[in-house]
């Protein structure tokens, strides 16, 4: 991490700059990733696929009229 005052590089575990003794900002923790699985857009795509196949079977099936 670079010092905001003197722009000197400092390791991430340091709290003050080794050159100018300016307090360094805390490093931001890395973002947590989800534990696998599908993203939400994929679930929406799967649901739309099944809904379309169900509707297609209902609308395009031949009508059988009992006699």
Contact map, one row per residue, 1 for C-alpha under 8 A:
1110000011110000000000000000000000000000000000000000000000000000000
1111001111000000000000000000000000000000000000000000000000000000000
1111111111000000100001010000000000000000000000000000000000000000000
0111111000000000000000010000000000000000000000000000000000000000000
0011111000000000000101000000000000000000000000000000000000000000000
0011111100000000001100000000000000000000000000000000000000000000000
0111111110000000000000000000000000000000000000000000000000000000000
0110011111000000101000000000000000000000000000000000000000000000000
1110001111100000000000000000000000000000000000000000000000000000000
1110000111110100110000000000000000000000000000000000000000000000000
1000000011111100000000000000000000000000000000000000000000000000000
1000000001111100000000000010000000000000000000000000000000000000000
0000000000111110000000000000000000000000000000000000000000000000000
0000000001111111100000010000000000000000000000000000000000000000000
0000000000001111100000111100000000000000000000000000000000000000000
0000000000000111110011110000000000000000000000000000000000000000000
0010000101000111111111110000000000000000000000000000000000000000000
0000000001000001111110000000000000000000000000000000000000000000000
0000010100000000111110000000000000000000000000000000000000000000000
0000110000000000111111000000000000000000000000000000000000000000000
0000000000000001111111100000000000000000000000000000000000000000000
0010100000000001100111110000000000000000000000000000000000000000000
0000000000000011100011111000000000000000000000000000000000000000000
0011000000000111100001111100000000000000000000000000000000000000000
0000000000000010000000111110000000000000000000000000000000000000000
0000000000000010000000011111000000000000000000000000000000000000000
0000000000010000000000001111100000000000000000000000000000000000000
0000000000000000000000000111110000000000000000000000000000000000000
0000000000000000000000000011111000000000000000000000000000000000000
0000000000000000000000000001111100000000000000000000000000000000000
0000000000000000000000000000111110000000000000000000000000000000000
0000000000000000000000000000011111000000000000000000000000000000000
0000000000000000000000000000001111100000000000000000000000000000000
0000000000000000000000000000000111111000000000000000000000000000000
0000000000000000000000000000000011111000000000000000000000000000000
0000000000000000000000000000000001111100000000000000000000000000000
0000000000000000000000000000000001111110000000000000000000000000000
0000000000000000000000000000000000011111011000000000000000000000000
0000000000000000000000000000000000001111111000000000000000000000000
0000000000000000000000000000000000000111111100000000000000000000000
0000000000000000000000000000000000000011111110000000000000000000000
0000000000000000000000000000000000000111111111000000000000000000000
0000000000000000000000000000000000000111111111100000000000000000000
0000000000000000000000000000000000000001111111110000000000000000000
0000000000000000000000000000000000000000111111111000000000000000000
0000000000000000000000000000000000000000011111111100000000000000000
0000000000000000000000000000000000000000001111111110000000000000000
0000000000000000000000000000000000000000000111111111000000000000000
0000000000000000000000000000000000000000000011111111100000000000000
0000000000000000000000000000000000000000000001111111110000000000000
0000000000000000000000000000000000000000000000111111111000000000000
0000000000000000000000000000000000000000000000011111111100000000000
0000000000000000000000000000000000000000000000001111111110000000000
0000000000000000000000000000000000000000000000000111111111000000000
0000000000000000000000000000000000000000000000000011111111100000000
0000000000000000000000000000000000000000000000000001111111111000000
0000000000000000000000000000000000000000000000000000111111111000000
0000000000000000000000000000000000000000000000000000011111111000000
0000000000000000000000000000000000000000000000000000001111111000000
0000000000000000000000000000000000000000000000000000000111111100000
0000000000000000000000000000000000000000000000000000000111111110000
0000000000000000000000000000000000000000000000000000000000011111000
0000000000000000000000000000000000000000000000000000000000001111100
0000000000000000000000000000000000000000000000000000000000000111110
0000000000000000000000000000000000000000000000000000000000000011111
0000000000000000000000000000000000000000000000000000000000000001111
0000000000000000000000000000000000000000000000000000000000000000111
